Each structure stands twice: as C-alpha cells, then as structure tokens.
Amino acid sequence: MEGSKTAEPSQTVTLCKETLEVVFWILYGIAGVVILAGNLFTFLVFVTTKRLRQSYMNTFLVNLAVADIMMAVLVAPGYAAFCNSRHCSYPMSKYCWLMAGLKDIAFAGTVLNLAAISFDRFLAVLRPLHYQIYMTKRSLCCILVGVWGLSSIIALIRNAWLHTKSEEEAQKIDKIYNSILIFTFALLPILIIFGVNVRIIQAIRRQDRRVGQERNSVRRTTNGEREARLEITKAKKGTISCVLVVFVFLFSWLPLAFVNFSFVFGRADLVGDVLVKIAWLCLFVQSSANPFIYSFYRSDFRQAGIALIFRRKSSRSTRVTTTSHNDLNA
C-alpha cells in the first residue's frame, strides 16, 4: 500500500485508513469466494442436467451466473479492492481503467440478464398462449447476443476519455458517466423490472386462488389434472425464485446509486469511505444470494444439485476402485 495523499500545509490532510482497507479486503475476499463457489455450482447444475437445460428461463439463469462469476473473479479482487478508495493509492491503481471496463461488463450483464429473465417470466405467466411464439431459440440467441454485446459497448465507451483527457477531467466525466449508467441501466430498468414482477406476483396469486377454489369443489380430480397442477406448482416456484432474485438485486443497488448521485449533485459530504465500501459489499451479497434462493425455492434444482454431487463422488470412487484393481493385477 502506498502512503496517504499529501496536501498543502494550510489544507486538511486526509489519511489513508489502512485498517479500514484491510477489513474490507477480507470481506470482499470472503464474498468473492462465496460468489464463485455458489454460482459455479449453479452453472454446473444447469448445464449438466438435460432436463434443466431445456428451459429458456434456466438459460438466462446460466448467463446470470456467468455475470456473477465475473463479479467474483474480476470485480471483487480488482476494481472494488484497488479503485474504490478516494484517499489510498496502490500499485494496481494504474490499471483501474481496465478494471473499470471489466466491472462495467459484469454489472451491465447482470442488469440486462435480469431484464431478460423478467421478460421471459412475463410472457410465461401473463401471456402463456404467446410464449412459444415470442420465445424461440432464435429470439433467445438474439437476446443473449444483445445482452453481452451491449455490455461490452458500455465498457468500451469509457476509454474515449480515460486515455485522451487529463486525470482530473477524466474523473469528472467518469462520475457523470457512472451516474448515467446507474440511471439508464440500473434505476430505470429497476422501475420497469419492479413493475413487471409485481404484475407477475399478482398473476400467481390469482392462479393460487383459482386452484384453491378447484380443490374445494366437489368434483374429483383425475390423475391427469393432478399432474398438470404439479407442473404448474413447479413452474410457479421457479418463477417466484426469479422474482425474488430480482427484488434482492433492486434493494442491493440502492446504496451505490445514492453514492453516485451524491457526487454528481455536489453532496460528496454525505458519502464517507465506509458507506462507499458497504455499497459495494451489498452488490456482492446480492451476487452470492442467488444460488441459495434457487436451492430454497426450486426442488428440481435441489434434486439436480444433489445428483451432481453424488455423481462426482461415484465417479471418483469408481476411478479409485479401478486403479486399485489394476495395481493388484500388476
């Protein structure tokens, strides 16, 4: 760690709070490990289970897991650790322009994937008869290309001033650009996604009331009707898990939005070093929460996860047994 920033004798010298930095390095490191382990496991469960791969919703969840893995590998030990302090400078700080671009790709990928998930659930719950028309393999590929293509463009735009303007000018433009990104790709999508998911929840409640009325009717249900209701219940829980992921994301972004807009509107006095670091930590908590949400709400994910774990153990024990057998024959 390099020393604290210097100032003129008549000015107040703001020291680099090394203890605070170390504490949040540890917290970011723990969060990064949890995010990486959980989302890597989520990725493997969805990708290796044929039944889960067939769902378009799960394809979007796989891409969301990829964005969260990028948060764990690129953002937590990079931008958040070395470019997130106003008063401390590090040898790695000279690469903040690169880490900022990687951060933009991960952030935008997360937001746009959540928007795609909300669109998918909107069609499935509120427009079920049109779902197969609008959500095809071709449209799925177009959405994913748009998600990651737009995320890359957002990251590249920042280089237009980082390498051409002075450091002071670049920092001013960077703060304005960050606020534009948060409004355009966070707050505005948050409002839209929030409205969409409220409608989804209302539709699910209406379906629950309708199912309850049918259960209370005198007419006996057939086996086919029971199986159909079971599939509806599974689909409903999958949708609820996606809705909960969205709401956790919404609340996790609020602290960072407050921090950025405080700088833009000239109220930097409202923002302390601790608040900035807590705001980033909230984002990492959001990225680490998704696998636990899937495990709690989705029985198909739990079953596939358990099967994956035991399949790995079984294949490992088989290899050990085969090796021992070959050694005995030798």
N, C-alpha and C positions, 0 to 999 in steps of 0.2 A: 504494500500500500504506500502510495506517495504521500507526502506531507500535506498539511492543510493549505488552503488557498491564502495568499498574503494580501494585505491591503495597506493603504496609506496610514501613517500614524494617527491621523485625525479621524479615521474611519473605524468602525467596529469590526474586529476580526472574527469571522465565523469559523470555528474549528471543525475539522472532520471528526465526527463522532465514531471512532473506530469500534467501540463496544457495540453500538447500535448496528453497525455494518455487519459485524461478525454474527450477532444474534440472528439477523435476517438472512444472512448467507446460510446459516444452519437450517432455518425454517424453509427457505427456498429449496435447499438440497433435499430435505425430507419430503416436501411437496412434490419435487421433481421425481423422486424415486417412486412415490405412491402413484403419481400420474402415469409414469412409464409402465410400471408393473400392471396396474389395473387396465389401462387402455390397450396394452399389448395383448393381455389375456382376452379382452373383449374382441380385438381384431382377430385373434386365432379362433375363438369360438364361432364367430360369424362366418369366417372364411372356410373353416374346415368342416362345417356342418352343412350338408347339402340342403336340408330342409329349410334352414335359416337363410341360405344364400338366395333362395328363390324369391324372397320378398324384396320389393323395391325399397321399402322403408328400412330394412336392415342394411341395404347397400349404402343408403345415406348415413346410417349409423356407423358403418365401417369408415366412411370418409371423415365423419366427425371424430372418430377415434384416431385417425391419422393426424388430424389437426391438433388434437390434444397431445399426441406423442411428440409432435413438433414443439409444442409448448414445453414439454418436459426436457427435451434434448437440446433445443436451440434457445428458448427464451429464458427459462428459469436459471440456467447456469451462465447465460450470456447477457442479454440486454438488462434483465432485472437485477443482476448482480453487479455489473460494471458500468451501466449507463443510467442508473436510477438514483444517483445522488447528486445534489446540487453543490455540495461542498467537498466532496472527495474525488480524487483523480487516481487512476490506476494505469499501469502499462497497457492493459487491454482496452482502455477507453478510446484509443486511436482507431479502433475497429468498430466503434459504435454505429457508424454509417452502415456497415454490413449487417450488424446485429439488428439494427432498426428495420432493415429490409426483411430479414427472416421473421422478425416479430410481426410485421405487417401481414406477411403471407399466412402465418398461423392464426392471427386474430381474425382477418377477413375470411379465412377458410372456415373458422368456427361459426362466425355470424351467418355466412351465406349457406353453410350446410344446415344450420338450424332453420333458416328460412325455407330451404328445400324440404326439410322434414315437416315443417308446418303446412306447406303446400300439399305435400303427399297425404298427410292426415286430414286436411280439409277436404280433399277430394274423396278419400276413403269413407269419411264419416258423414259429411254433408252432401256429397254428390256421388254416392256409391254406384249409381247406374252409369255415370260418365267416367268412372275411374279407369276402366280398361281402355277407353277411347283416348284419354289425355295422357295417361301414364303408361307408356310403352318403352321398350328397350331403346328405341331411337331417342325419345324425349329424355329418358334417364341419362343417356350419354351426353346429350346436349346440355342438360342442367349441370352435370359434373364438369364438363369442359368449361362452361361458363363460370362455375364456382372457382376453380383453380386458375383459370385464365385471368379473371378479373382480380383475384387476389395477387397474382404476380404483377399485373399492371399497376395496382395500388402501391406495391413495394418499389417498383422501378421509378415511379414519378418522383419520389423523394430525392433521387440522385440529381434531378435537374438543378437544385440549388446547393446541395451538400458539397458538390465539387466545383462550383462556379462562384459562390458568394463567400464573403468573409465569414469567420466563425460567428460573429455577433449577429450578422444579418441572417445567416443560415438558421441560427437558433430561434430567432423571431418568426421566420417563415415556418419553421418546423412546428412551433407551438400552434400557429394558426392552422396548419395542415392537419395536425393531430386532432384539433377540435372539429375541423370539417369532417374528418374520418369518423370521429365518435358520433357526430350528429347524423351523418349520412349513412354510415354502416353499422351504427350501434343504437343510438336513441330512436331514430326514425324506424328502422326495422323492428326495434323493441316494441314500439307502439303498435305497428302492424301485426307483428307476431303475437303480441298480447291479445289484441282484438280477435285474431283468428282462433287462438287457443281457448279464449273464453267461449266463443261460439261452439267449439268442439266439445268443451265440458258440458255446455247446456244440452247439446245433442245427445251426449252419452247419458245424461240424467233422464232425458225423455225416453231413451231406449230402456233404461232401467225400470222406469215406471211402467212402460208397456209390457215388459217381461214379467214384472210383478203382478200385473193385472191378469196376464195369461195364466200364471201359476195358480192364482186364486180362483180361476174359472173351474167349473165342474167337469168340463170335458177332459178326458185323459189324454195325455200326450203320447205320441208314438216314439219309437226309438230314433227315427229319423229326425224328428223335431228336437229331441234331447241332444243329439249330436250337433245339430245346427246351432242350438243355444250354447253348447260348449265351445264351438268355434267362435261364436260371437263374443263370448266371455273372454277368450284368449286374445282376440283382436282388440277388445276394449282395454284389457290390461296393457297390451303393447302400446296402444295409443296414449293411455294415462302415463306410462313411463316416459314417452316422448314429450308430453305436455309438461311433466314435472322437470325434465331436463331443461326445457325452455325457460320455465319460471325461475329455476335456480340460476340460470345464466343471466336473466334480467336483473335480479337483485345483486348479483356479483359484480355487474358492470357499473352500478350507480356510484360507488366511491371514486373510481377512476374518472368517470365523467365529471364529477364535482371538482376533482383536482385540475383537470384540463381547462374547464371553463373558468375556474378561479384565476388561472394565469392569463387567459385571453381577456377577461374583463378587468384586469388590473387589480385583483384582490389576492395577490400572492401571499398576503399576510394571513389569510385563512388556512393556508396549507403549510403544515410542518413536515419534517422529514419522516416522522413516524406515520403520519396519515398517508403519505405517498407510498411507503413500503407496505402498509396494511392494504391499501387499494390493490396493489399488485398481488399480494398474498390471497386476496379474495378471488381473483381470477384463477389462481392455481387451485384453490379449493373447489371452484366450480368444475375445473377440468378433471379433478380427481374423484368427483362425486358420481359421475355418470355410470361407471361400472357397478357401483353399489345400488344405484336406482334400478338398473336392469335386473340385477340379481334379486332384488326385493319384490319387484312387481311382475316379472316375467318368469313363469315356470318353465317355458321352453328354453330360455337362456340358461336357467339353473341346471336343467337336465343336460343340456349340451355341454355346459362347462364341466359338470361332474364326469360326463362321459369322456371328455377330452383329457381330464386329469388322470382317470383310471386307464385310458388307452395308452397314455405316455408311460405310466407305471408298468402296465402289462408288457408293452414293447421292450422296456428297459430290462425287466426281469427275464423276458424271453431271450434277449441278447446275452445276458449273464449266464443263463442256463445252457445256451448253445455253446458259448465259449468254454464253459467248464466241461461240457461233454466232449468237445474237440480236444481239450487238454488231456482228458483221461484216455481218449483213443490214441493220442500221440504217445 
